[in-house]
């Protein structure tokens, strides 16, 4: 069976581009705080979602709606409405992280397929099976901290489909549980759906030296002519003693394209691409390249080499935790 390519879409235009480029499945979200990519100018209103699902289905693609933040006590109705609206829009599944919301969806929308978000951080077979047995979850998006053998071990002990990230931004925290971003901006990735929000980003030029700040904290300092990466705290530079360096991870992209054969052998069902903030052009190029790769694998042809170097953050790439070389 060909591994499913699951592609991001931050706008209806990006969704159409993904469908035309050959994505088997597209994931997207509503334009509100139920969505962990809750950024201005992105996402779908209800009419756009309904029309986009219809377009995808007409062209043989599926749509997953990410309702992957954690509801605030007393405001659960916002999240319940999102589940109901995803169902009425014809979504093929919802991607949920919160146990209470999973319970609500299972009881009130039993025919709506449920996937477990990476935000739930289900990193072993016991957790995966718990969600399947308790909430009838059909697929789990595994956190980006597992090696290929660890993924294979999980698949050996569960019947639940597994989906893994293969390209795009690499979160070094426990999948959105970012105390650093919350501390600097007062906005939680898990609760508000905003990691390092643009509204808290500032750039200041000091005699040719560019400071990139988040929430008033200087995260990067770039000399004239150097690239100034977006100020995300986990990928920022910090000074300890006399040394200034990236503490957790350099600003690079995950790229596991050459691990696709190993991931297939490990029993992975779907390959997930990160990037709902990216352009239509980015979506088109990444989907085409990954579709070519999985089709080549299915046909017994060699995988294309170096497909996506130009699209990576800083034009630098890592295999992350897959090979456990990630520090």
Secondary structure, 3 states (H helix, E strand, C coil): CCCEEEEECCCHHHHHHHHHHCCCEEEECECCCCCCCCCCCCCECHHHHHHHHHHHHHCCCEEEEEECCCCCCCCHHHHHHHHHHHHHCCCCEEEECCHHHHHHHHHHCCCCCEEECHHHCCCCHHHHHHHHHHHCCCEEECCCCCCHHHHHHHHHCCCCEEEEEEEEECCCCCCCCCHHHHHHHCCCHHHHCCCCCHHHEEEEEECCEEEEEECCEEEEEECCCCCCCCCCHHHCEEEECCEEEECCCCCCEEECHHHHHHHHHCCCCEEEECCCCCCHHHHHHHHHHHHHHHHHHHHCCCCCCCCCHHHCHHHCEECHHHHCCCC
